[in-house]
């Protein structure tokens, strides 16, 4: 029996080793072929000089990395506001009873509107239109309106994520809570919201990755962040390498976040399959 187990274990290790070798070889061949096609193109020297200038790449990173802190600040502030506002919208959309129909209607209209209008249009409308009115007491700071517009946009999307989490909870749990004497608000606070939020953490983090990338859109209303810095650098040098450096910064930041989200999602699936919540 022991010998059979040892043989099976050895055979399994051999199969794993072969799989790793095959995967490595196929990856090298595919990417090597793609690289050969690109560098063999007739205009590759010109493209390489315009997009992959090593000296300009390093100089661009020195300016882009500090500018990226502005994107991080905007994303973090907006994310906190989005999490709160979107949860309120999700609860409003599910408000029970005919008396709360106006609340449900307004919440639904908000979500439909900001999911339908392109984000750049919202950013222009609020970031340039409202400051142009010169209303007393209304800030004109582009960073302020960057946070406001991103909060308005992403609250509509995150609201639907929250709502899917709340609606995934079996109605029997709400019925049990109400039978114990809890009010509707108490049921939301102690039963539905904690479970619903826990179930949608991976999608929420995915939205946060999207928010981080979309902070570059606020450059169009005058916020000097990483994209605007890359643009200025590109205009000054007549070269596109700063945009490549910008892409590298976002890749370094967002790919680890994406893998973390995948890990959370896998753990959540495993818990669901075992019946543990």
MOHULIN-V391899 format. One line per field, one symbol per residue. ss: DSSP state (H for helix, E for strand, L for the rest). psi: psi as a letter, one per 40 degrees, with the letter a starting at -180 (. if undefined). burial: 1 if it has 24 or more other ideal C-beta (glycine too) atoms within 12 Angstrom, else 0. A space follows every 10 residues. Layout:
ss->???
psi->???
burial->???
This chain:
ss->LHHHHHHHHH HHHHHHHHHH HHHHHHHHHH HHHHHHHHHL LLLHHHHHHH HLLHHHHHHH HHHHHHHHHH HHHHHHHHHH HHHHHHHHHH HHHLLLLHHH HHHHHHHHHH HHHHHHLLHH HHHHHHHHHH HHHLLLLLLL LHHHHHHHHH HHHHHHHHHH HHHHHHHLLL HHHHHHHHHL LLLHHHHHHH HHHHHHHHHL HHHHHHHHHH HHHHHHHHHH HLLLLHHHHH HHHHHHHLLL HHHHHHHHHH HHHHHHHHHH HHHHHHHHHH HHHLLLL
psi->dddddddddd dddddddddd dddddddddd ddddddddee ideddddddd dfhddddddd dddddddddd dddddddddd dddddddddd dddehiidde dddddddddd dddeddhidd dddddddddd dddfihehie hddddddddd dddddddddd ddddddeehh ddddddddde eiidddddde ddddddddde dddddddddd dddeeddede eehgaddddd ddddddefie dddddddddd dddddddddd dddddddddd dddeeh.
burial->0000000000 0000000000 0000000000 0000000000 0000000000 1110011001 1011101101 1111100110 1110111111 1111100000 0000001101 1001000010 0111111001 1000000000 0111111111 1111111111 1110110010 0011001000 0000001100 1110111111 1111111111 1111111111 1011111111 1011000011 1111111111 0011001000 1000000100 0000000
